[in-house]
């Protein structure tokens, strides 16, 4: 079958190894190879050296082990690579970063491990077209480099949503993908080219979330949950004007929620629960309409949608911010009233004293004499 363009054997009960003879198809005109949702085992063979026409590879939901074949770096037309739900044990494939057409990279639920700190010699062509990356539920660890999101140029600018293009448009075969979006797994039977998502959840990453996250302005889904990130939420998150789903739950983040996030009108799902955040939740429609569970288990977080009233300082007897402002106004009023009443009181007291001294001088001196004797009696010698 020298002209075969699409091989889709997915959703069957095939078992055993991926056959080496597929290389004969790959080096010809094969554009799509889908072996997903079977019972295939063993290593994925290194058969892609001549796969310059291969556009989509899906071997997800099998029992594959070992390393990712290095010959995939020769697949210059590769658009979608899906390895999810296997037992592949490898480091992050930085060597795929130079592929000029790679839009979708899914390594979810494997045994990938190691650091996400790349070598700077690679960054000149670091996934230039990548729009969806899902490496969740692996064993990646360490910190993210400060410029981690700087080179993902396809996510830097907002696309024109009026052009409804899908990956694989015009072909017989349409790619599909499952993404964790808004707290649930959503199946996209077709992948919209403007769909952008970053999912690093369920790993062992720590350190600060880089401020360079604010550069991926076209991002729609961001999931960094279930890691060990610390420090403040980056204020640059406010630059993600297209963001619809934000999940930073189950980390060790501290400080306040950046108030500018209240301006993200597209944001429909926010999850920051199980952190160490403090202060008042931004009060906008996007935040007030959230489920309280998205903010729970933050000892210092307060305000709607939580029932906890905001308190100033660490004293449990202090009032809410609004009550404090009202209290301050009352205090100013009280001091003003006291000042107004103090002056007439002095005048009245002096007037009475003057009259007593003028008309009844012996009363005045008698009282003064008694008080002076009392003062001498209680004054220690």
C-alpha positions as CSV (number, residue, x, y, z in Angstrom):
1,X,0.0,0.0,0.0
2,X,2.6,2.5,-1.1
3,X,0.1,5.4,-1.2
4,X,-1.5,4.8,2.2
5,X,-1.9,8.2,3.9
6,X,-3.8,7.4,7.1
7,X,-3.5,4.3,9.4
8,X,-6.0,4.4,12.3
9,X,-6.1,1.2,14.3
10,X,-7.2,3.0,17.6
11,X,-9.8,1.7,20.1
12,X,-9.3,-2.0,19.5
13,X,-7.8,-4.8,21.5
14,X,-4.5,-5.1,19.7
15,X,-1.6,-6.4,21.9
16,X,2.0,-7.2,21.5
17,X,4.7,-4.9,20.1
18,X,4.4,-2.1,17.6
19,X,5.7,-3.8,14.4
20,X,8.9,-2.6,12.8
21,X,7.4,-3.0,9.4
22,X,5.4,0.2,9.9
23,X,8.6,2.0,8.9
24,X,7.9,1.0,5.3
25,X,4.7,3.1,5.4
26,X,6.3,6.0,7.3
27,X,9.0,6.5,4.8
28,X,6.5,6.8,2.0
29,X,3.4,9.1,2.2
30,X,2.0,8.2,5.7
31,X,0.6,11.3,7.3
32,X,-1.3,9.9,10.3
33,X,-0.5,6.9,12.5
34,X,-3.0,6.3,15.3
35,X,-2.5,3.3,17.5
36,X,-4.2,4.7,20.6
37,X,-6.4,2.9,23.1
38,X,-5.1,-0.6,22.6
39,X,-3.0,-3.0,24.7
40,X,0.3,-2.6,22.9
41,X,3.4,-3.1,25.0
42,X,7.2,-3.0,24.8
43,X,9.2,0.0,23.5
44,X,8.0,2.2,20.6
45,X,10.5,1.3,17.9
46,X,12.9,3.8,16.3
47,X,11.2,3.8,12.9
48,X,10.6,7.5,12.2
49,X,13.9,8.5,10.6
50,X,12.4,8.9,7.1
51,X,9.0,10.2,8.5
52,X,9.2,13.7,6.9
53,X,5.6,13.4,5.9
54,X,4.2,12.2,9.2
55,X,1.9,14.9,10.6
56,X,0.2,13.1,13.5
57,X,1.3,10.3,15.9
58,X,-1.0,8.9,18.6
59,X,0.1,5.9,20.7
60,X,-1.7,7.0,23.9
61,X,-3.5,4.6,26.3
62,X,-1.3,1.6,25.8
63,X,1.4,-0.1,28.0
64,X,4.5,1.2,26.2
65,X,7.7,1.5,28.1
66,X,11.3,2.8,27.5
67,X,12.5,6.0,25.8
68,X,10.8,8.2,23.2
69,X,12.4,7.3,19.8
70,X,15.0,10.0,18.9
71,X,14.2,9.5,15.2
72,X,11.0,11.6,15.8
73,X,13.2,14.7,15.5
74,X,13.4,13.9,11.8
75,X,9.6,14.3,11.4
76,X,9.7,17.9,10.2
77,X,6.0,17.9,9.4
78,X,4.9,16.6,12.8
79,X,2.0,18.6,14.1
80,X,0.5,16.4,16.9
81,X,2.4,14.0,19.2
82,X,0.3,12.2,21.8
83,X,2.0,9.6,24.1
84,X,-0.4,9.9,27.1
85,X,-1.2,7.1,29.6
86,X,1.7,4.8,29.0
87,X,4.7,3.8,31.2
88,X,7.4,5.5,29.1
89,X,10.4,6.4,31.2
90,X,12.5,9.3,29.8
91,X,13.6,12.9,30.3
92,X,11.8,15.8,28.8
93,X,12.3,15.8,25.0
94,X,14.0,19.1,24.5
95,X,15.4,17.7,21.3
96,X,11.9,18.0,19.7
97,X,12.0,21.8,20.3
98,X,13.3,22.4,16.8
99,X,10.3,20.8,15.0
100,X,8.9,23.7,13.0
101,X,5.3,22.6,12.9
102,X,4.7,20.9,16.3
103,X,1.5,22.4,17.7
104,X,0.4,19.7,20.3
105,X,2.7,17.8,22.7
106,X,0.9,15.4,25.1
107,X,3.1,13.3,27.5
108,X,0.5,13.1,30.2
109,X,0.5,10.2,32.8
110,X,3.8,8.5,32.1
111,X,7.0,8.1,34.0
112,X,8.9,11.1,32.4
113,X,11.3,12.5,34.9
114,X,14.1,15.0,35.6
115,X,14.5,18.7,35.3
116,X,12.8,21.2,32.9
117,X,15.9,23.3,32.9
118,X,16.9,23.4,29.2
119,X,20.3,24.0,27.7
120,X,20.5,27.5,26.3
121,X,21.9,26.3,23.0
122,X,18.5,25.0,22.3
123,X,16.4,28.1,22.9
124,X,16.9,29.7,19.5
125,X,14.3,27.3,18.1
126,X,12.4,26.2,21.2
127,X,9.0,24.9,20.1
128,X,8.2,27.9,17.9
129,X,4.6,26.7,17.0
130,X,3.7,24.9,20.3
131,X,0.1,25.9,21.4
132,X,-0.8,22.9,23.6
133,X,1.6,21.2,26.0
134,X,0.3,18.7,28.6
135,X,3.1,17.0,30.6
136,X,0.9,16.5,33.7
137,X,1.2,13.5,36.1
138,X,4.8,12.6,35.5
139,X,7.8,12.9,37.8
140,X,9.3,16.2,36.6
141,X,11.0,18.1,39.4
142,X,13.2,21.1,40.1
143,X,12.5,24.7,39.3
144,X,11.3,26.4,36.1
145,X,13.9,28.7,34.5
146,X,12.9,32.4,34.7
147,X,12.6,32.6,30.9
148,X,10.7,29.3,30.5
149,X,7.8,30.8,28.7
150,X,9.7,33.4,26.7
151,X,10.3,31.3,23.6
152,X,6.9,29.9,23.0
153,X,6.2,32.5,20.4
154,X,3.0,31.0,19.0
155,X,1.3,31.7,22.4
156,X,2.6,35.3,22.6
157,X,0.0,36.9,20.4
158,X,-3.7,36.6,20.3
159,X,-5.0,35.0,17.1
160,X,-8.1,36.0,15.0
161,X,-11.0,33.9,16.3
162,X,-13.0,34.8,13.2
163,X,-10.8,32.3,11.3
164,X,-12.1,29.0,12.6
165,X,-9.3,26.7,11.5
166,X,-8.6,23.3,12.9
167,X,-5.5,21.2,12.9
168,X,-5.8,18.8,9.9
169,X,-8.3,21.0,8.1
170,X,-8.9,19.7,4.6
171,X,-7.8,16.2,5.4
172,X,-9.8,13.0,5.8
173,X,-8.5,12.6,9.4
174,X,-9.3,15.0,12.3
175,X,-7.1,15.0,15.4
176,X,-8.8,14.8,18.9
177,X,-7.5,15.5,22.3
178,X,-8.5,15.3,26.0
179,X,-7.7,18.3,28.2
180,X,-8.3,19.1,31.8
181,X,-10.2,22.4,31.5
182,X,-12.3,24.1,34.2
183,X,-11.8,21.2,36.6
184,X,-13.1,18.5,34.3
185,X,-11.7,16.4,31.5
186,X,-13.0,17.8,28.2
187,X,-12.7,15.8,24.9
188,X,-12.1,18.0,21.9
189,X,-13.0,15.9,18.8
190,X,-11.3,18.5,16.7
191,X,-8.4,20.7,17.8
192,X,-9.1,24.4,17.2
193,X,-5.8,26.0,16.1
194,X,-6.3,28.9,18.4
195,X,-6.8,26.6,21.5
196,X,-3.8,27.2,23.8
197,X,-3.2,25.3,27.0
198,X,-0.3,24.6,29.4
199,X,-0.7,21.8,31.9
200,X,2.2,21.0,34.2
201,X,0.1,19.7,37.1
202,X,0.8,16.6,39.2
203,X,4.6,16.8,39.1
204,X,7.2,17.7,41.8
205,X,8.1,21.2,40.5
206,X,9.0,23.8,43.1
207,X,10.4,27.3,43.4
208,X,8.6,30.5,42.0
209,X,6.3,30.6,39.1
210,X,8.3,32.6,36.5
211,X,7.0,36.1,35.7
212,X,7.6,35.2,32.0
213,X,4.2,33.4,32.2
214,X,2.7,36.8,31.4
215,X,4.2,36.6,27.9
216,X,1.9,33.8,26.7
217,X,-1.0,36.3,26.2
218,X,-3.0,33.9,24.0
219,X,-3.2,31.3,26.8
220,X,-6.7,29.9,27.5
221,X,-6.0,27.1,30.0
222,X,-3.3,27.2,32.7
223,X,-3.0,24.3,35.1
224,X,0.0,24.3,37.5
225,X,-1.8,22.5,40.3
226,X,-0.4,19.7,42.6
227,X,3.2,20.8,42.6
228,X,5.3,22.6,45.2
229,X,5.4,26.1,43.9
230,X,6.2,28.8,46.5
231,X,6.2,32.6,46.7
232,X,3.7,35.0,45.3
233,X,1.3,34.5,42.4
234,X,3.0,36.3,39.5
235,X,1.4,39.7,38.9
236,X,2.1,39.2,35.2
237,X,-0.9,36.7,35.2
238,X,-3.0,39.8,34.6
239,X,-1.6,40.0,31.1
240,X,-3.4,36.7,30.1
241,X,-6.5,38.5,28.8
242,X,-7.7,35.4,27.0
243,X,-7.5,33.1,30.1
244,X,-10.6,31.1,30.8
245,X,-9.3,28.5,33.3
246,X,-6.7,29.0,36.0
247,X,-5.7,26.2,38.4
248,X,-2.9,26.9,41.0
249,X,-4.4,24.7,43.7
250,X,-2.4,22.3,45.9
251,X,0.9,24.2,46.0
252,X,2.6,26.4,48.7
253,X,1.9,29.8,47.3
254,X,1.8,32.7,49.7
255,X,1.0,36.4,49.7
256,X,-2.1,38.0,48.1
257,X,-4.0,37.2,45.0
258,X,-3.0,40.0,42.5
259,X,-5.9,42.4,42.4
260,X,-5.4,43.0,38.7
261,X,-6.7,39.5,38.0
262,X,-10.2,41.0,38.6
263,X,-9.9,42.6,35.2
264,X,-9.7,39.2,33.3
265,X,-13.2,39.2,32.0
266,X,-12.8,35.8,30.3
267,X,-11.8,34.0,33.4
268,X,-14.6,31.6,34.3
269,X,-12.8,29.0,36.5
270,X,-10.4,29.9,39.3
271,X,-8.8,27.4,41.7
272,X,-6.2,28.5,44.2
273,X,-7.3,26.2,47.1
274,X,-4.8,24.4,49.4
275,X,-2.1,27.1,49.4
276,X,-0.9,29.7,51.9
277,X,-2.6,32.8,50.5
278,X,-3.7,35.7,52.6
279,X,-5.8,38.8,52.2
280,X,-9.0,39.7,50.5
281,X,-10.1,37.9,47.4
282,X,-10.5,40.4,44.5
283,X,-14.1,41.6,44.3
284,X,-15.2,41.3,40.7
285,X,-17.9,39.3,39.1
286,X,-15.4,36.6,38.0
287,X,-14.3,36.0,41.6
288,X,-17.6,36.5,43.4
289,X,-19.4,33.9,41.2
290,X,-16.8,31.1,41.9
291,X,-17.4,28.1,44.0
292,X,-16.0,28.6,47.5
293,X,-14.1,25.3,47.2
294,X,-11.8,26.9,44.8
295,X,-10.4,29.1,47.6
296,X,-10.6,26.8,50.6
297,X,-7.7,25.8,52.8
298,X,-5.9,29.1,52.7
299,X,-5.7,30.2,56.3
300,X,-5.4,33.9,55.6
301,X,-7.8,34.2,52.6
302,X,-11.1,36.0,53.1
303,X,-14.0,37.7,51.4
304,X,-16.6,36.4,49.0
305,X,-17.1,33.7,47.8
306,X,-15.7,32.5,51.2
307,X,-17.8,33.0,54.3
308,X,-14.8,34.3,56.3
309,X,-14.9,38.0,56.8
310,X,-11.7,39.8,56.1
311,X,-9.7,40.9,59.2
312,X,-6.8,43.3,59.5
313,X,-3.7,42.0,61.2
314,X,-3.5,38.9,63.3
315,X,-5.9,39.9,66.1
316,X,-9.1,38.0,66.0
317,X,-10.9,40.9,67.7
318,X,-10.3,43.3,64.8
319,X,-13.0,44.2,62.4
320,X,-13.5,43.7,58.7
321,X,-11.9,46.3,56.4
322,X,-15.2,48.0,55.8
323,X,-16.0,48.1,59.5
324,X,-12.5,49.4,60.2
325,X,-13.1,52.3,57.8
326,X,-16.5,53.1,59.5
327,X,-14.8,52.8,62.9
328,X,-12.1,55.2,61.8
329,X,-14.8,57.7,60.7
330,X,-16.6,57.4,64.0
331,X,-13.3,57.9,65.8
332,X,-12.6,61.1,63.9
333,X,-16.1,62.3,64.7
334,X,-15.7,61.5,68.4
335,X,-12.4,63.4,68.6
336,X,-14.0,66.3,66.7
337,X,-17.0,66.3,69.1
338,X,-14.7,66.1,72.1
339,X,-12.7,69.1,70.8
340,X,-15.9,71.1,70.2
341,X,-17.1,70.4,73.7
342,X,-13.7,70.9,75.4
343,X,-13.4,74.7,74.6
344,X,-16.8,75.8,76.1
345,X,-16.0,73.6,79.2
346,X,-12.8,75.5,79.8
347,X,-14.5,78.8,79.4
348,X,-17.4,77.8,81.7
349,X,-15.0,76.5,84.4
350,X,-12.8,79.6,84.3
351,X,-15.9,81.8,84.5
352,X,-17.2,80.0,87.6
353,X,-13.8,80.1,89.2
354,X,-13.5,83.9,88.6
355,X,-17.0,84.6,90.1
356,X,-16.1,82.5,93.2
357,X,-12.9,84.4,93.6
358,X,-14.6,87.8,93.3
359,X,-17.7,87.2,95.4
360,X,-16.7,84.5,97.8
361,X,-13.0,84.6,98.2
362,X,-13.0,82.8,101.6
363,X,-14.7,79.8,99.9
364,X,-12.1,79.6,97.3
365,X,-9.1,79.8,99.7
366,X,-10.8,77.4,102.1
367,X,-11.2,74.8,99.4
368,X,-7.6,75.4,98.2
369,X,-6.4,75.1,101.9
370,X,-8.2,71.8,102.4
371,X,-6.8,70.4,99.1
372,X,-3.3,71.6,100.0
373,X,-3.5,69.8,103.4
374,X,-4.7,66.6,101.8
375,X,-1.8,66.8,99.3
376,X,0.7,67.2,102.1
377,X,-0.8,64.3,104.0
378,X,-0.4,61.8,101.1
379,X,3.0,63.1,99.9
380,X,5.9,61.0,101.2
381,X,8.6,62.8,103.1
